Amino acid sequence: MAAFEISDELLAAFVPTILYWVYCWMYEVLGSVCEKYRLHPKEEVDRKNLVSKKTVIKGVLWQQVRQIVIVLLLYKVTERNDDEAATRQPTSFNIVVARQFFVAMVVLDTYQYFLHRCMHQFKFLYRNFHSEHHKLVVPYPYGAIYNQPFEGFLFDIVGGILSYTLSGMSPRTSIYFYCFGTMKNVDDHCGMLLPVNPFRLLSNNVAFHDFHHQHHGGKYNFSQPFFVFWDKILGTYMDPYTFEKRAGRSLESRRPAKESNND
């Protein structure tokens, strides 16, 4: 049976990609039956967005192919495993893994906050790279990692490498971390404020990121994907919309008074 075992490295490379499309499909189904929880009416997806769904799917698949190849190369270079970590600290293995998970989250948030903010504040970077992602004015699940290819490499691939390397996690631990990050990223772009969703407990959630995607939100809420502490420390945090029910379906979003007064 050992000959049929799948290595942790292969699982870490492929499982997050599979999970991405399964989780997206789940939200697509929910979106068709839970219209009242949408942040935007369904028709706005085609009317407001500036890129076709076909182009988005092709871009996401290309990003995922590159991620798989580079992740496998990363594991080949680093050659870590859980057995070595458990041997070094057998009585505190779970604590070590939890610490690695937290460090990876902080590293990824820090890296992506400052890169994301630079992409908005420097016109050359925004015009040539980040504007591609913001063609999705009304985000939807499978557009979560749609980016200009070079930006996708910088944000997701380099960010993932830094998180894995600096946290010291093993390939097995990274399976869970990458899956968690994948689910969180899709959730941030799902466009639905579901009443039962554990990610809503975080300040950095779908409402927080949806505000950033609107035309008037580009100066705020750069944090992604887990925390909001850099936005709060550096003065770029903005409370998400106040949501009110539309007549019959969907939700209507109102801009915060602070933002409206600044226009």
Summary of the structure (lengths in Angstrom):
residues: 263
radius of gyration: 19.1
end to end distance: 65.3
largest distance: 66.2
contacts: 807
relative contact order: 0.16
helix: 68%
strand: 4%
